[in-house]
Amino acid sequence: MKPTERVLATPEAAKIIAQLCEVHGTLMFHQSGGCCDGSQPMCFEKGEFKVGANDAYLGDVEGCGFFMGRDQFEYWQHTRLTLDISTGRGSSFSLEIPLGLRFIIRSRLFSDEETIGLHPVISGEEYMEL
């Protein structure tokens, strides 16, 4: 049985990720749900955002690590996240903003079958030690 991925990307988002990787190298995503960056996933050059024990590593999306604040993950742990792209300028420091785009998250609940195949998440701190 193939493991269930927690985060996927739409073809449109995958195209923008590839474009950003050409310019910036390996990327990472973080979604905190905090007041300053809202609930929008933010895209950084790998290592530009420091993750730690209060962040959950959910897996890779298009070869880029995807992290979420642990508190937010508690609410979203039963959902499949799909990274998508939308036109319009976001209000963050995310790398796609100068393109006039912003990453967004779409979500749905995992099916019972998908839940069986989920890997446990690890902390950002554990991820950095890998």
C-alpha positions in Angstrom: 0.0 0.0 0.0 1.4 3.4 -1.0 1.7 5.9 1.9 -0.8 8.7 2.0 0.7 12.1 1.3 -0.4 14.8 3.6 0.4 17.6 1.1 0.0 17.7 -2.7 0.2 20.5 -5.2 -2.0 21.4 -8.1 -0.4 21.4 -11.5 -0.5 25.2 -11.5 1.2 25.4 -8.1 3.8 22.8 -9.2 4.6 25.0 -12.2 5.2 28.1 -10.0 7.3 26.0 -7.5 9.5 24.8 -10.4 9.9 28.4 -11.7 10.8 29.6 -8.2 13.3 26.7 -7.7 15.1 27.8 -10.9 15.7 31.2 -9.4 16.1 30.4 -5.7 17.2 26.8 -5.5 15.5 24.4 -3.1 12.5 25.8 -1.3 10.5 25.2 1.8 7.0 26.0 2.9 5.6 27.0 6.3 2.1 27.6 7.4 1.7 29.0 10.9 -1.8 30.5 11.2 -0.3 33.4 13.1 -1.5 36.9 13.1 1.3 38.5 11.0 1.4 36.0 8.2 -2.2 34.8 8.4 -3.0 31.3 7.3 -1.4 31.6 3.9 1.4 29.1 3.3 4.7 31.0 2.9 7.4 29.9 0.5 11.1 30.5 1.4 14.5 29.5 0.2 15.3 26.3 2.2 16.7 27.3 5.6 15.5 30.9 5.4 12.8 30.1 7.9 14.0 28.5 11.1 11.8 25.5 12.1 12.0 23.8 15.4 10.1 21.7 18.0 6.9 23.8 17.6 6.7 23.0 13.9 5.5 19.8 12.3 7.1 18.5 9.1 4.2 17.1 7.0 6.3 15.9 4.1 7.6 17.2 0.8 5.5 18.8 -1.9 7.2 19.0 -5.3 10.5 18.2 -3.5 10.2 21.0 -1.0 9.6 20.5 2.7 6.2 21.6 4.1 6.0 22.6 7.7 3.1 23.8 9.9 2.9 25.2 13.4 2.1 22.3 15.8 -0.9 24.2 17.2 -2.4 24.6 13.7 -1.6 21.0 12.8 -3.7 19.8 15.8 -6.7 21.3 13.9 -5.7 20.1 10.5 -4.2 16.7 11.2 -7.2 14.9 9.6 -7.1 16.8 6.3 -5.3 16.4 3.0 -3.8 19.7 2.1 -3.5 20.8 -1.5 -1.1 23.7 -2.3 -2.7 25.9 -5.0 -1.9 29.3 -6.5 -4.1 32.3 -6.8 -3.7 35.6 -8.6 -3.4 38.7 -6.4 -0.7 40.0 -4.1 -0.5 38.5 -0.7 0.7 40.4 2.3 3.8 38.4 3.2 7.4 37.8 2.4 6.7 34.7 0.5 8.8 34.2 -2.7 5.8 34.1 -5.1 4.5 37.6 -4.1 6.6 39.6 -6.7 5.0 37.4 -9.4 1.6 38.9 -8.5 0.5 35.4 -7.2 0.1 33.8 -3.8 0.0 30.2 -2.6 -3.2 29.1 -0.9 -4.3 25.9 0.7 -7.3 23.8 -0.2 -8.2 21.0 2.2 -10.5 18.0 2.5 -10.8 15.3 5.2 -8.9 12.1 4.7 -10.9 9.0 4.0 -10.7 6.1 6.4 -8.5 4.2 4.0 -6.2 7.2 3.6 -5.9 7.6 7.3 -4.5 4.1 7.7 -1.6 4.9 5.4 -0.6 8.2 7.1 3.0 8.5 8.4 3.4 10.1 11.8 4.7 13.7 11.5 8.0 14.7 13.0 9.0 18.0 14.5 10.9 20.5 12.5 13.8 20.1 14.9 13.9 16.3 14.2 13.7 17.0 10.5 16.7 19.3 10.7 18.7 16.5 12.3 18.0 14.1 9.4 
